[in-house]
Amino acid sequence: MVDVRSDQQCKLQDIDEVRQKLHDKIMKLERPKYFYAYPPKDAYKPFTDSKAVSQSWTTVAGPVNIYVHIPYCDYKCHYCKLFSIMSNSAETSEQYVSALLRESNLVGNCINKDSVEIASIYLGGGTPTILSTKQLETILNHFSNEFYINNNLEIGIESTPTNISKDKCRELVGLGFNRISIGIQSFITNELYAAGRKYNSDTAYKIISTAIESGFRNVNIDLIFGLAEQTFETWQKSLEIAVELGITTITLYPLVIQNRKYYQEINSNIANGANLYKMYDFAVVFLESNGYIQQTQINFVKGGGGCQYEANESVGIPTMGLGAGSRSYTQYLHYTNDDYVNKTSSRDIIEAYLKINDEIPVRSAVILNKEEIKRRYIMYHLLFQGINKEEYFIHFNELIENRFFNEFKVLEEGNYINNNNSSITLTKIGRKYSSIIASLFYSSENEKYLPF
């Protein structure tokens, strides 16, 4: 029997489905999630074709980010499942830096360097400040010699309160680092100890002051809500201390449950979704009342704060990921040397990385077709700075409302977006539920990988 429903009937039915999907996810009040990457890592497949990786870089031109992954840490937090290991020797650090430079050369040989400009450099981990000042200088000098770098470039590095000092801060600024991100997580001592952090609140406080006084123009701290031992009152206290210090960038992460033992230690009255959203709501009002501007669901800035690396990624600038656990983004190929499928141990991956040969190391990847590129564009632009309708039309030769009419109609009805003739931006409540909003634009192939 032929289905004779009109296009309008089909469209109305689809709108109802989108409306119900959004409503159900928001009303569940599960633990807050934050959008990290699309396609998600679970969509990656085994991939070892280094030639294809090399080919993906040959068409790259214009601005490019550099992300350097340093996998070493002094200790492992109870909640952490990032690609990192403890205990490394001076010898392995030297070997790792040499491997980084080798990988940089392999990628650089695929690029027309006259057509590429480095848009940001970011050293993450792990704990990059484990490397010596000389080793960090070697890495930055290598990039300066190999690529065109703008003098106003943001050069960022991550650290922890126990792996940075007054002297190290001054040395980093002298090398050209102008942004530092310190994983404070909390200014409450018992919360820090419960999480496996090896410092107290006084240490955390002093190192932030030291970083600011040393001349970093942009200091970021990470704070986590939902920690074991945490209460509404201690959460408020951590926020008050952050504001008192005059930090330019504050990043608020909901605790992601990775370690079941640690989860069992969490105060269930605080850790449920409804209360975590209340903690989030309080933080937004409190930080905005103290002069901070909310950029994304998790980022709050003032006085020159922010993160150029993240801002660049949000508008589709390619990322050259270097290091054992880094992730790289070209236009149609996202790849990593991490093993997302077979779960090879981090230590084994690092040991193999130290022996890097004449091929760019890769174990996992996802290939983006035109549809996935389009959906990624929408998610990243909407969640960070908003979608410029004219730019979208230039990129994809279609009106954005014609392609995603139902999704934007539902979001506009619920006051999650501002939709005018020129742009689409998130409202305040839209930022709160931005990860859920992003899920509306997942393709049917990737929707099964949603974290909620």
C-alpha positions in Angstrom: 0.0 0.0 0.0 1.4 3.4 -1.0 2.0 5.9 1.8 0.1 9.1 0.7 0.9 11.3 3.7 1.9 14.8 2.7 5.3 16.2 3.3 3.8 18.5 5.9 2.4 15.6 7.8 5.8 13.8 7.8 7.5 17.0 8.9 5.1 17.5 11.8 5.5 13.9 12.9 9.3 14.3 12.8 9.1 17.5 14.9 7.1 15.6 17.5 9.8 12.9 17.6 12.6 15.5 18.0 10.5 17.3 20.7 10.0 14.1 22.6 13.6 13.0 22.4 14.8 16.4 23.8 12.2 16.4 26.5 13.0 12.9 27.6 16.7 13.5 27.9 16.4 16.7 29.8 13.7 15.4 32.2 15.8 12.4 33.2 18.1 14.8 35.0 21.0 12.4 34.6 24.5 13.4 35.7 25.5 16.4 33.6 27.7 15.5 30.6 29.8 17.8 28.5 30.3 17.6 24.7 33.9 16.7 23.9 34.3 15.6 20.3 32.4 14.5 17.3 32.5 11.8 16.0 32.9 10.3 19.5 35.9 8.0 20.2 33.6 5.0 20.2 33.0 5.6 16.5 36.7 5.1 15.7 37.7 1.8 14.0 41.0 0.0 13.8 43.2 1.9 11.3 46.9 1.5 10.5 47.1 3.1 7.1 49.9 5.6 7.6 49.8 6.5 3.9 46.2 7.5 4.1 47.1 9.7 7.1 49.9 11.3 5.2 47.6 11.9 2.2 45.0 13.6 4.5 47.6 16.3 5.3 48.5 17.2 1.7 45.4 19.3 1.2 45.6 21.1 4.5 46.2 24.9 4.1 45.7 28.0 6.3 45.7 27.9 10.1 46.6 24.7 12.0 46.6 23.9 15.7 49.4 21.8 17.2 48.5 19.6 20.2 51.3 17.8 22.0 50.5 15.0 24.3 52.9 14.3 27.2 51.6 11.1 28.9 53.6 11.1 32.1 52.1 11.9 35.6 53.5 11.9 39.1 50.4 10.1 40.4 47.0 8.9 39.1 43.8 10.4 40.5 41.1 8.0 41.6 38.6 9.2 39.0 41.1 9.4 36.0 41.0 7.3 32.9 43.0 9.6 30.7 45.9 8.3 28.6 48.7 8.6 31.2 51.2 6.6 33.2 53.2 7.1 36.3 57.0 6.7 36.7 59.2 7.8 33.9 63.0 8.2 33.8 65.1 11.0 32.4 66.1 8.6 29.6 62.6 7.8 28.5 61.7 11.5 28.7 64.5 12.3 26.3 63.4 9.4 24.0 59.9 10.7 24.1 60.9 14.2 23.0 62.9 12.8 20.2 59.9 10.7 19.1 57.7 13.8 19.1 60.1 15.7 16.9 60.3 12.7 14.6 56.5 12.5 14.3 56.4 16.3 13.7 58.8 15.9 10.8 56.8 13.1 9.3 53.6 15.1 9.3 55.4 18.3 8.3 56.8 16.5 5.2 53.3 16.0 4.0 52.3 19.6 4.3 53.0 22.5 2.0 54.5 24.6 4.7 54.3 27.8 2.7 50.5 27.5 2.9 50.2 26.7 6.6 50.3 29.0 9.6 50.3 27.6 13.2 47.3 29.0 14.9 47.9 27.7 18.5 50.2 25.4 20.4 48.9 23.4 23.3 50.8 20.9 25.5 48.5 18.6 27.4 48.7 15.3 29.1 49.4 13.7 31.4 51.4 16.5 33.0 53.6 18.3 30.4 55.6 20.2 33.1 57.2 16.9 34.1 59.5 17.6 31.2 62.5 19.8 31.9 62.6 23.4 30.8 65.3 22.4 28.3 63.1 19.7 26.8 60.2 22.1 26.5 62.5 24.6 24.8 63.6 22.0 22.3 60.0 21.3 21.4 59.1 24.9 20.9 62.2 25.7 19.0 61.5 22.8 16.7 58.1 24.2 15.8 59.6 27.7 15.2 62.1 26.2 12.8 59.7 24.0 10.9 56.6 26.2 10.6 55.4 29.8 10.3 54.4 31.0 13.7 52.6 34.3 14.5 54.1 36.4 17.3 50.7 36.7 19.0 50.2 32.9 19.1 48.7 31.4 22.2 51.1 28.8 23.6 49.5 26.8 26.4 50.6 24.1 28.8 48.9 22.0 31.5 50.2 21.3 34.9 49.3 20.3 38.5 50.1 22.2 41.7 52.7 19.6 42.7 54.6 19.8 39.4 55.1 23.5 39.1 57.2 26.1 41.1 58.0 29.8 41.0 61.2 29.1 39.1 59.5 26.8 36.6 56.7 29.3 36.0 59.2 32.0 35.2 61.1 29.7 32.9 57.9 28.7 31.0 57.0 32.4 30.5 60.5 33.0 29.3 60.2 30.3 26.7 57.0 31.9 25.3 54.2 30.0 27.1 51.5 32.6 27.8 48.7 30.3 29.0 48.8 27.8 31.8 46.0 25.4 32.8 46.4 24.0 36.3 44.2 21.1 37.4 43.2 22.3 40.8 39.9 20.4 40.9 39.1 21.7 44.4 40.3 24.1 47.0 39.1 21.8 49.8 41.8 19.6 51.3 39.7 16.6 52.2 38.1 16.5 48.7 41.6 16.6 47.2 42.8 13.7 49.3 39.7 11.7 48.7 40.3 12.1 44.9 43.9 10.9 45.2 45.4 14.4 44.7 48.8 14.8 46.4 48.4 18.4 47.8 46.3 20.4 50.1 44.2 23.6 49.6 47.1 25.9 50.7 49.4 24.5 48.0 46.6 24.9 45.4 46.0 28.5 46.4 49.7 29.5 46.4 50.6 28.0 43.0 47.8 30.0 41.3 49.1 33.2 42.8 52.6 32.2 41.7 51.4 31.6 38.1 49.7 34.9 37.9 52.6 36.8 39.4 55.1 35.0 37.0 53.5 36.7 34.0 51.2 34.2 32.3 48.6 36.4 30.6 46.0 33.7 30.8 45.7 31.3 33.8 43.0 28.6 33.7 42.0 26.3 36.6 39.8 23.2 36.4 37.2 22.7 39.1 35.1 19.5 39.4 31.7 19.3 40.9 30.4 15.9 42.2 33.6 14.9 44.0 33.6 12.6 47.0 33.4 14.6 50.3 32.0 17.6 48.4 29.0 19.5 49.6 27.1 22.6 48.3 29.0 24.7 50.8 32.4 23.4 49.9 31.6 23.8 46.2 30.7 27.4 46.9 33.9 27.9 48.8 36.1 26.7 45.9 34.3 29.1 43.5 34.8 32.0 46.0 38.5 31.3 46.2 38.8 31.1 42.4 37.2 34.5 42.1 39.3 36.0 44.9 42.4 34.9 43.0 41.4 36.8 39.9 41.8 33.9 37.6 41.1 34.7 33.9 39.6 31.3 32.9 37.7 28.9 35.0 36.6 25.5 33.6 33.9 23.6 35.5 33.7 19.8 34.9 31.0 17.5 36.1 32.6 14.4 37.5 32.6 11.7 34.9 32.2 8.3 36.6 35.0 6.1 35.4 36.2 4.4 38.6 33.4 2.4 40.3 35.3 2.2 43.7 35.6 6.0 43.8 31.9 6.4 42.8 30.9 4.3 45.8 32.7 6.8 48.0 30.7 9.8 46.7 28.0 11.3 48.8 24.9 10.1 46.9 22.9 13.0 48.1 25.2 15.3 46.2 26.1 13.1 43.3 22.7 12.6 41.8 21.9 14.5 38.6 19.4 16.9 40.1 21.8 18.2 42.7 24.7 18.4 40.3 22.6 20.6 38.0 21.8 22.8 41.1 25.6 23.1 41.7 26.1 24.0 38.1 23.2 26.6 38.2 24.7 28.2 41.3 28.2 28.4 39.7 26.8 30.1 36.6 25.0 32.8 38.6 27.9 33.3 41.0 30.6 33.6 38.3 28.5 35.9 36.1 27.8 38.1 39.1 31.6 38.4 39.6 32.3 39.6 36.0 32.8 36.3 34.2 31.4 35.6 30.8 30.1 32.1 30.0 31.6 31.0 26.7 30.4 27.4 26.7 28.7 25.0 29.0 32.0 24.6 31.0 34.1 27.7 30.3 33.9 31.1 32.1 36.3 33.9 31.2 37.2 37.5 32.1 40.1 39.9 31.3 41.6 38.1 28.3 40.7 34.6 29.3 39.6 31.7 27.1 41.4 29.1 25.1 42.5 29.8 21.5 43.2 26.1 20.9 39.6 25.2 21.7 38.2 28.2 19.9 40.1 27.2 16.8 38.8 23.7 16.9 35.3 25.0 17.2 35.5 26.6 13.8 37.0 23.6 12.1 40.7 24.5 12.1 42.7 21.2 11.7 44.7 19.9 14.6 48.1 18.2 14.3 48.2 15.9 17.2 51.7 14.7 18.3 52.5 12.2 20.9 51.4 8.7 22.0 47.9 9.5 23.0 47.1 12.6 20.9 44.2 12.9 18.5 44.5 14.6 15.0 41.9 16.2 12.9 42.1 16.8 9.2 39.0 17.7 7.2 37.9 14.2 6.5 40.1 12.0 8.7 40.3 11.9 12.5 43.0 9.6 13.8 45.0 8.7 16.9 47.8 6.4 17.9 45.7 5.4 20.9 43.9 2.0 20.6 40.2 2.8 21.0 39.1 -0.7 19.9 41.5 -3.3 21.2 42.4 -1.3 24.3 46.2 -1.8 24.1 47.7 -0.5 27.4 49.0 3.0 27.5 52.4 1.8 28.6 52.7 -0.5 25.6 51.6 2.2 23.2 54.2 4.6 24.6 57.0 2.0 24.4 56.1 1.4 20.7 55.9 5.2 20.1 59.5 5.6 21.4 60.6 3.4 18.4 58.8 5.5 15.8 60.1 4.8 12.3 59.4 6.3 8.9 55.6 6.2 9.2 53.1 8.4 11.1 51.9 6.2 14.0 48.2 5.4 13.9 46.0 2.7 15.5 42.4 4.1 15.3 40.6 6.5 13.0 37.2 7.6 11.7 36.6 8.8 8.2 34.1 11.6 7.8 31.8 11.8 4.9 30.1 15.1 3.8 27.1 14.5 6.1 29.3 14.0 9.1 31.4 17.0 8.3 28.2 19.0 8.1 26.9 17.7 11.5 30.2 18.3 13.2 30.2 21.9 11.8 26.8 22.6 13.4 27.6 21.1 16.8 30.9 22.9 17.2 29.8 26.2 16.0 26.5 26.2 17.9 28.1 25.1 21.2 31.0 27.6 21.1 30.2 30.8 19.2 27.0 30.3 17.3 26.2 29.5 13.7 26.6 32.2 11.0 23.9 31.3 8.5 25.7 32.9 5.6 28.9 31.1 6.3 27.0 27.8 6.6 25.5 28.4 3.2 28.9 29.2 1.7 30.3 26.0 3.1 27.5 23.6 2.2 25.4 25.4 -0.5 22.1 25.0 1.4 20.0 26.9 3.9 20.5 25.6 7.4 16.8 25.7 8.3 16.0 23.6 5.2 18.3 20.9 6.3 17.7 20.8 10.0 14.3 22.5 10.2 12.8 20.2 12.8 15.7 20.4 15.2 16.0 24.2 15.2 12.2 24.6 15.4 12.1 22.5 18.6 15.1 24.3 20.1 13.5 27.7 19.4 10.2 26.6 20.9 11.9 25.6 24.1 14.0 28.9 24.3 17.2 26.9 23.9 18.4 29.0 21.0 18.2 32.5 19.6 17.4 32.2 15.9 17.4 35.4 13.8 18.0 36.2 10.2 21.8 36.0 10.4 22.7 33.6 13.2 21.7 30.8 15.6 23.1 31.0 19.1 22.5 29.2 22.4 20.5 30.9 25.2 21.6 30.5 28.8 19.4 27.4 29.3 20.7 26.2 26.0 24.3 26.3 27.3 23.2 24.3 30.4 21.9 21.5 28.2 24.3 22.0 25.3 25.6 18.4 25.3 22.0 17.1 25.0 21.3 19.7 22.3 24.3 18.5 20.4 22.9 14.9 20.5 20.0 16.0 18.3 22.5 16.4 15.5 24.2 13.0 15.8 23.9 10.9 12.7 21.9 7.7 13.0 25.3 5.8 12.8 26.8 7.7 15.7 23.8 8.1 17.9 24.4 4.7 19.4 27.6 6.1 20.9 25.9 8.8 22.9 27.0 8.9 26.6 23.3 9.3 27.7 
